[in-house]
Amino acid sequence: MARKLLKLGALEAKKTAFFLCDVQETFRPRIKHFGEVVVVANKMLDAAKHLKIPVYVSEQHINSFGHTTKDINLDGTFVYHKTVFSMYSPEIKERLKEDVPNLGSVVVFGIAAHICVEQTVMDLLHEDINVHILADGVSSQSLMDSDLALQRFQSMGCFVATSENVLFKLLRDMSHPAFKEVTALIQNEPTPDEFGAAK
């Protein structure tokens, strides 16, 4: 796929990585619509297996906040710990060079939209990587913080989309070998009517 199409928001599985940011159980009582973020995360991680897309999962300062909620199936993902807010650490940058040598796009979802997700986005954009943010897969403690973060993502040049939109862009064609499995995930967990998880 031509790089120009990726700049317009197209996606190609072999040039894509998924980033799941800090969905740790400790945050459940504080993050708006935490459960919906978990649902989207599981949908994307299941789809990643069928689409053969690598998934990187960060956990923020586990001594303080513990591990990713057990409600998310992390099988086949790369889980790592961090203290910086951005997911795009030197370790991940080097690993991506091996896992996705022609990386063009990263799909980001998780929490908190206005802190760790946003700083990850800035670092990725700085490297000229196309960023897709799942509006139904990010949230914050405050609705205002989440909503303003989504606005900032758009102004930065991110593609603010839904999980369904992203998955269909990755499929591109009903003849895709994973079409049946991925569309089943979408049908089982459709996009909510509200824009974003934090509504």
Secondary structure as UniProt FT lines:
FT   HELIX           3..7
FT   TURN            8..9
FT   HELIX           13..15
FT   STRAND          16..21
FT   HELIX           25..27
FT   TURN            28..30
FT   TURN            32..33
FT   HELIX           34..51
FT   STRAND          55..60
FT   HELIX           62..65
FT   TURN            70..71
FT   TURN            75..76
FT   STRAND          78..82
FT   HELIX           90..99
FT   TURN            101..102
FT   STRAND          105..111
FT   HELIX           113..117
FT   HELIX           118..126
FT   TURN            127..128
FT   STRAND          130..139
FT   HELIX           143..156
FT   STRAND          159..161
FT   HELIX           163..171
FT   TURN            174..175
FT   TURN            177..178
FT   HELIX           179..188
//
